[in-house]
């Protein structure tokens, strides 16, 4: 159970980081125009 919770936490963190990077790259692309 603890291992599953750790995996869920890491998975959520990875998704948040990926979406954050995508959002920032999109903002950077819009500003570069």
Secondary structure, DSSP 8 states (H G I E B T S, - for coil): -HHHHHHHHHHHHHHHHHHHHHHHHHHHHHHH-
